[in-house]
Amino acid sequence: MAQNMAQYAVLIFERETPGGVADMPPEVMEAHGQLPDRIAEQGGRIVAGMALEPSGTATAIRGDVVTDGPFIETKEALAGVFVIEARDLDHALALGKLTPIMNGGVEVRPLIGFDVVEVT
């Protein structure tokens, strides 16, 4: 991580369509492909990014109870996440606004770093 750069999760929420990512217009997919360069131009960096399968593929865990499918009903589902590096929250919000969204929004959250202990 660059010096004085904090990490933030940019959570992408969209209304789900039957075909998921396959239903996204080509210009939206192209805009997502250009996002790393656009964020870099603003002094940030994407550390990782992933789209999620539709919420119907989710398995929820609450205590000892495992439930197939999403646990709650919503109009918008978590569709993907980027981890970015930004100078501060204001910078992260400006970078988050660059995320192409069709029918939803994004949520920006600071990440808490933990030391990872490797188990052998």
C-alpha positions as YAML, in Angstrom:
chain: A
units: angstrom
residues:
- id: 1
  name: MET
  ca: [0.00, 0.00, 0.00]
- id: 2
  name: ALA
  ca: [1.30, 3.45, -0.87]
- id: 3
  name: GLN
  ca: [2.41, 5.64, 2.02]
- id: 4
  name: ASN
  ca: [-0.46, 7.60, 3.62]
- id: 5
  name: MET
  ca: [-3.06, 5.71, 1.58]
- id: 6
  name: ALA
  ca: [-5.97, 4.04, 3.35]
- id: 7
  name: GLN
  ca: [-8.00, 1.18, 1.90]
- id: 8
  name: TYR
  ca: [-11.74, 1.40, 1.27]
- id: 9
  name: ALA
  ca: [-14.32, -1.05, -0.01]
- id: 10
  name: VAL
  ca: [-16.56, 0.28, -2.77]
- id: 11
  name: LEU
  ca: [-19.65, -1.92, -2.58]
- id: 12
  name: ILE
  ca: [-21.72, -1.91, -5.77]
- id: 13
  name: PHE
  ca: [-25.49, -2.35, -5.40]
- id: 14
  name: GLU
  ca: [-27.65, -2.91, -8.49]
- id: 15
  name: ARG
  ca: [-31.12, -4.14, -9.29]
- id: 16
  name: GLU
  ca: [-30.73, -7.73, -10.37]
- id: 17
  name: THR
  ca: [-31.68, -8.90, -13.84]
- id: 18
  name: PRO
  ca: [-32.25, -12.53, -14.89]
- id: 19
  name: GLY
  ca: [-28.98, -12.66, -16.87]
- id: 20
  name: GLY
  ca: [-26.88, -10.84, -14.25]
- id: 21
  name: VAL
  ca: [-23.65, -9.38, -15.63]
- id: 22
  name: ALA
  ca: [-24.51, -10.78, -19.07]
- id: 23
  name: ASP
  ca: [-27.46, -8.33, -19.21]
- id: 24
  name: MET
  ca: [-25.24, -5.28, -18.71]
- id: 25
  name: PRO
  ca: [-25.01, -3.05, -21.76]
- id: 26
  name: PRO
  ca: [-21.59, -3.17, -23.46]
- id: 27
  name: GLU
  ca: [-20.92, 0.49, -22.65]
- id: 28
  name: VAL
  ca: [-21.36, -0.19, -18.92]
- id: 29
  name: MET
  ca: [-18.99, -3.18, -19.09]
- id: 30
  name: GLU
  ca: [-16.50, -1.02, -20.99]
- id: 31
  name: ALA
  ca: [-16.81, 1.72, -18.34]
- id: 32
  name: HIS
  ca: [-16.04, -0.86, -15.62]
- id: 33
  name: GLY
  ca: [-12.98, -1.95, -17.61]
- id: 34
  name: GLN
  ca: [-11.76, 1.66, -17.74]
- id: 35
  name: LEU
  ca: [-12.31, 2.24, -14.02]
- id: 36
  name: PRO
  ca: [-8.76, 1.32, -12.87]
- id: 37
  name: ASP
  ca: [-7.26, 3.92, -15.22]
- id: 38
  name: ARG
  ca: [-9.82, 6.57, -14.25]
- id: 39
  name: ILE
  ca: [-9.14, 6.01, -10.55]
- id: 40
  name: ALA
  ca: [-5.36, 6.10, -11.13]
- id: 41
  name: GLU
  ca: [-5.75, 9.43, -12.95]
- id: 42
  name: GLN
  ca: [-7.33, 10.78, -9.74]
- id: 43
  name: GLY
  ca: [-4.45, 9.56, -7.57]
- id: 44
  name: GLY
  ca: [-6.07, 6.36, -6.25]
- id: 45
  name: ARG
  ca: [-5.58, 2.69, -6.99]
- id: 46
  name: ILE
  ca: [-7.81, -0.36, -7.29]
- id: 47
  name: VAL
  ca: [-6.29, -3.14, -5.20]
- id: 48
  name: ALA
  ca: [-8.89, -5.78, -6.13]
- id: 49
  name: GLY
  ca: [-12.27, -6.00, -7.77]
- id: 50
  name: MET
  ca: [-14.83, -8.73, -8.29]
- id: 51
  name: ALA
  ca: [-18.38, -9.11, -9.54]
- id: 52
  name: LEU
  ca: [-20.65, -11.41, -7.58]
- id: 53
  name: GLU
  ca: [-22.97, -14.11, -8.87]
- id: 54
  name: PRO
  ca: [-26.70, -13.24, -8.48]
- id: 55
  name: SER
  ca: [-28.10, -13.22, -4.94]
- id: 56
  name: GLY
  ca: [-30.04, -16.44, -5.66]
- id: 57
  name: THR
  ca: [-26.71, -18.28, -5.53]
- id: 58
  name: ALA
  ca: [-26.02, -17.02, -1.99]
- id: 59
  name: THR
  ca: [-26.01, -19.16, 1.10]
- id: 60
  name: ALA
  ca: [-26.62, -17.27, 4.34]
- id: 61
  name: ILE
  ca: [-25.28, -18.29, 7.75]
- id: 62
  name: ARG
  ca: [-26.84, -16.96, 10.96]
- id: 63
  name: GLY
  ca: [-25.39, -18.65, 14.01]
- id: 64
  name: ASP
  ca: [-25.71, -22.37, 13.34]
- id: 65
  name: VAL
  ca: [-28.47, -21.98, 10.71]
- id: 66
  name: VAL
  ca: [-27.51, -22.25, 7.02]
- id: 67
  name: THR
  ca: [-30.12, -21.03, 4.52]
- id: 68
  name: ASP
  ca: [-30.00, -21.35, 0.73]
- id: 69
  name: GLY
  ca: [-30.54, -18.08, -1.11]
- id: 70
  name: PRO
  ca: [-30.30, -14.51, 0.10]
- id: 71
  name: PHE
  ca: [-31.28, -13.94, 3.72]
- id: 72
  name: ILE
  ca: [-33.16, -10.67, 3.17]
- id: 73
  name: GLU
  ca: [-35.34, -9.30, 0.37]
- id: 74
  name: THR
  ca: [-34.11, -6.09, -1.23]
- id: 75
  name: LYS
  ca: [-34.71, -4.18, -4.45]
- id: 76
  name: GLU
  ca: [-30.96, -3.87, -4.97]
- id: 77
  name: ALA
  ca: [-28.44, -6.62, -4.31]
- id: 78
  name: LEU
  ca: [-24.73, -6.49, -3.70]
- id: 79
  name: ALA
  ca: [-23.36, -7.00, -7.20]
- id: 80
  name: GLY
  ca: [-19.63, -6.51, -6.72]
- id: 81
  name: VAL
  ca: [-16.87, -4.93, -4.72]
- id: 82
  name: PHE
  ca: [-13.68, -3.00, -5.36]
- id: 83
  name: VAL
  ca: [-10.96, -2.45, -2.80]
- id: 84
  name: ILE
  ca: [-9.30, 0.90, -3.46]
- id: 85
  name: GLU
  ca: [-6.51, 2.95, -1.95]
- id: 86
  name: ALA
  ca: [-7.28, 6.61, -1.34]
- id: 87
  name: ARG
  ca: [-5.76, 9.49, 0.62]
- id: 88
  name: ASP
  ca: [-8.79, 9.89, 2.88]
- id: 89
  name: LEU
  ca: [-12.56, 9.37, 2.95]
- id: 90
  name: ASP
  ca: [-13.28, 12.42, 0.79]
- id: 91
  name: HIS
  ca: [-10.88, 11.09, -1.85]
- id: 92
  name: ALA
  ca: [-12.44, 7.60, -1.59]
- id: 93
  name: LEU
  ca: [-15.93, 9.08, -2.09]
- id: 94
  name: ALA
  ca: [-14.74, 10.98, -5.17]
- id: 95
  name: LEU
  ca: [-13.26, 7.76, -6.55]
- id: 96
  name: GLY
  ca: [-16.40, 5.80, -5.66]
- id: 97
  name: LYS
  ca: [-18.47, 8.25, -7.72]
- id: 98
  name: LEU
  ca: [-16.56, 7.07, -10.81]
- id: 99
  name: THR
  ca: [-18.15, 3.59, -10.53]
- id: 100
  name: PRO
  ca: [-20.55, 2.93, -13.43]
- id: 101
  name: ILE
  ca: [-24.01, 2.20, -12.00]
- id: 102
  name: MET
  ca: [-27.17, 1.38, -13.98]
- id: 103
  name: ASN
  ca: [-29.97, 1.05, -11.38]
- id: 104
  name: GLY
  ca: [-28.45, 1.30, -7.96]
- id: 105
  name: GLY
  ca: [-25.62, 2.95, -6.08]
- id: 106
  name: VAL
  ca: [-22.35, 2.41, -4.29]
- id: 107
  name: GLU
  ca: [-21.39, 2.37, -0.64]
- id: 108
  name: VAL
  ca: [-17.86, 3.32, 0.44]
- id: 109
  name: ARG
  ca: [-16.51, 1.90, 3.69]
- id: 110
  name: PRO
  ca: [-13.09, 2.14, 5.33]
- id: 111
  name: LEU
  ca: [-11.38, -1.23, 5.75]
- id: 112
  name: ILE
  ca: [-9.86, -2.39, 9.01]
- id: 113
  name: GLY
  ca: [-6.50, -4.08, 8.59]
- id: 114
  name: PHE
  ca: [-5.82, -7.29, 10.49]
- id: 115
  name: ASP
  ca: [-2.64, -9.27, 10.77]
- id: 116
  name: VAL
  ca: [-3.15, -12.55, 8.97]
- id: 117
  name: VAL
  ca: [-1.85, -15.62, 10.74]
- id: 118
  name: GLU
  ca: [-1.07, -18.45, 8.33]
- id: 119
  name: VAL
  ca: [-2.18, -21.84, 9.60]
- id: 120
  name: THR
  ca: [-0.09, -24.81, 8.48]
...
